[in-house]
């Protein structure tokens, strides 16, 4: 009897998991697609349809598999065209920008980050890291003509920085910009602040305490900052 009860409970848990995971697939086989679209058609609100498309696109993009990047872009483009829920659009722009950046299409990535920034000015309830992504991309690719724009965006949004990785990128971007302008003292001070943030392993928050640093994010500027 106990075993039968356990089996039923285990079956219900698997069913709940399947229901919650249908829009977090990390593969996109014909069977995956059929299951996703079958469930997606049942969604009643534009908000949910947009949200589930974006979340599914995000999970496919996380695999970094080239063929799944194409599927990601199709889902994001479909979301923007048919279910343009304002609260989801800035996230979609950022995800598209990240994919363009992975492909080396820097101008298109920057354009998507700009669109996300503009969207969040109109709908500030949906916030992303676009304000950091724009400046980070500009300095990583030495787009000096964009430094003034990047600085204005940082000044507008810098109070949103919460985690050490945010402050690291904020200080690193400004350090590079200051150095390009010949302001070596400020560049050095910003570099030192960035390095202090890079050394942290705890967030200071009750939740998300342990920092999952991206090795690329952490290492990209550390070497150059230490030379200041």
C-alpha positions in Angstrom: 0.0 0.0 0.0 2.8 2.4 1.0 4.6 1.5 -2.2 1.5 2.2 -4.3 1.1 5.6 -2.6 4.7 6.5 -3.2 4.4 5.5 -6.9 1.3 7.8 -7.3 3.1 10.6 -5.5 6.2 10.2 -7.7 4.0 10.1 -10.8 2.3 13.4 -9.8 5.7 15.0 -9.2 6.8 14.0 -12.7 3.6 15.4 -14.2 4.1 18.7 -12.4 7.7 18.9 -13.5 6.7 18.2 -17.1 4.1 20.9 -17.0 6.6 23.5 -15.7 9.4 22.4 -18.0 7.5 22.6 -21.3 8.8 26.1 -22.0 12.3 25.4 -20.7 13.5 22.8 -23.2 17.2 22.6 -24.0 16.6 20.7 -27.3 14.3 21.5 -30.2 13.5 18.2 -31.9 10.2 17.9 -33.9 8.8 16.2 -30.8 9.9 19.1 -28.6 8.4 21.7 -31.0 5.1 19.8 -31.2 4.8 19.6 -27.4 5.7 23.3 -27.0 3.3 24.6 -29.6 0.5 22.4 -28.4 0.8 23.8 -24.9 1.5 27.4 -26.1 -1.8 27.4 -28.0 -3.6 26.8 -24.7 -2.3 30.0 -23.2 -5.1 32.6 -23.0 -3.2 35.9 -22.5 -0.8 37.7 -24.7 1.4 38.2 -21.7 1.8 34.4 -21.1 2.3 33.6 -24.8 5.0 36.3 -25.0 6.7 35.2 -21.7 6.8 31.5 -22.6 8.2 32.2 -26.0 10.9 34.4 -24.5 11.8 31.9 -21.7 12.0 29.1 -24.2 14.2 31.1 -26.4 16.5 31.9 -23.5 16.9 28.2 -22.6 17.8 27.3 -26.2 20.3 30.2 -26.3 22.0 28.9 -23.2 23.1 25.8 -25.0 25.2 27.9 -27.4 24.5 25.4 -30.1 24.5 27.0 -33.5 21.4 25.3 -34.8 19.5 26.2 -31.6 20.6 29.8 -32.0 18.6 30.0 -35.2 15.5 28.6 -33.4 16.1 31.1 -30.6 16.0 34.0 -33.1 12.9 32.7 -34.7 11.1 32.5 -31.4 12.1 36.0 -30.3 11.2 37.4 -33.7 7.8 35.7 -33.5 7.2 37.0 -30.0 8.0 40.6 -31.0 5.9 40.4 -34.2 2.8 38.6 -32.9 2.8 39.0 -29.1 4.5 42.3 -28.4 3.9 42.4 -24.7 5.7 45.5 -23.4 7.1 43.8 -20.3 8.8 41.2 -22.4 10.2 43.3 -25.3 13.4 44.6 -23.6 14.4 41.1 -22.5 13.9 39.9 -26.1 16.1 42.7 -27.4 18.8 41.8 -25.0 18.7 38.2 -25.9 18.9 39.0 -29.6 21.8 41.4 -28.8 23.6 38.6 -27.0 23.2 36.2 -29.9 24.4 38.8 -32.4 27.4 39.4 -30.2 28.2 35.7 -30.1 28.2 35.8 -33.9 30.5 38.7 -34.1 27.8 41.1 -35.4 28.7 43.9 -33.0 26.7 46.7 -34.7 23.5 44.7 -34.6 24.1 43.7 -31.0 24.6 47.4 -30.0 21.4 48.3 -31.9 19.4 45.7 -29.9 20.8 46.9 -26.6 19.8 50.5 -27.6 16.3 49.2 -28.3 16.1 47.6 -24.9 17.3 50.8 -23.2 14.7 52.8 -25.1 12.0 50.2 -24.2 12.9 50.4 -20.5 12.6 54.2 -20.5 8.9 53.8 -21.5 8.3 50.6 -19.4 10.6 50.8 -16.4 8.9 47.9 -14.7 10.9 45.5 -16.9 14.6 46.0 -16.2 17.5 44.1 -17.7 21.3 44.5 -17.8 21.1 46.3 -21.2 22.6 49.5 -19.7 25.8 47.6 -18.8 25.8 45.4 -21.9 25.9 48.5 -24.2 28.9 50.0 -22.5 30.7 46.7 -22.0 30.3 45.9 -25.7 31.5 49.3 -26.7 34.7 49.1 -24.6 35.4 45.5 -25.4 35.4 46.3 -29.1 37.1 49.7 -28.8 34.2 51.7 -30.1 35.5 54.9 -28.9 32.9 56.9 -30.8 30.3 55.4 -28.5 32.0 56.2 -25.2 30.1 59.4 -24.5 26.8 57.6 -25.2 27.9 54.7 -22.9 28.8 57.2 -20.2 25.4 58.9 -20.3 23.6 55.5 -20.1 25.7 54.5 -17.1 25.0 57.8 -15.3 21.3 57.3 -16.0 21.1 53.7 -14.6 24.1 53.2 -12.3 21.9 53.2 -9.1 20.5 49.8 -10.4 23.8 48.0 -9.8 23.3 45.4 -7.1 25.8 42.6 -7.3 29.6 42.7 -7.4 29.5 41.6 -11.0 27.4 44.7 -11.8 29.8 47.0 -10.0 32.8 45.3 -11.6 31.5 45.9 -15.1 30.4 49.5 -14.2 33.9 50.4 -12.8 35.7 48.6 -15.6 33.8 50.3 -18.3 34.4 53.7 -16.8 38.0 52.9 -16.2 38.6 52.2 -19.9 36.7 55.3 -20.9 38.7 57.5 -18.5 41.9 56.0 -19.8 40.9 56.8 -23.4 40.4 60.4 -22.4 43.8 60.6 -20.7 42.3 60.8 -17.2 44.8 58.3 -15.8 44.2 59.0 -12.1 40.4 58.4 -12.4 41.1 55.4 -14.6 43.4 53.9 -12.0 40.9 54.5 -9.2 38.1 52.9 -11.2 40.3 50.0 -12.1 41.1 49.4 -8.4 37.4 49.5 -7.5 36.7 46.9 -10.3 39.4 44.6 -9.0 38.0 44.8 -5.5 34.6 43.7 -6.9 36.3 40.9 -8.9 37.7 39.4 -5.8 34.4 39.0 -4.1 32.7 35.6 -3.9 29.6 36.5 -1.9 26.9 38.9 -3.0 26.0 40.3 0.4 22.3 39.3 -0.1 20.4 36.7 1.8 19.4 35.0 -1.4 21.8 34.6 -4.4 24.7 34.7 -1.9 27.2 32.7 -3.8 28.4 34.5 -7.0 28.3 32.5 -10.2 31.0 34.6 -11.9 31.3 34.1 -15.7 35.0 33.3 -16.2 34.9 35.5 -19.4 33.3 38.4 -17.5 35.7 38.1 -14.6 38.9 37.7 -16.6 38.2 40.0 -19.6 39.6 43.2 -18.1 41.3 42.0 -14.9 44.7 41.7 -16.6 44.6 45.1 -18.3 43.2 46.8 -15.1 46.1 45.5 -13.1 48.5 47.3 -15.4 47.2 50.7 -14.6 
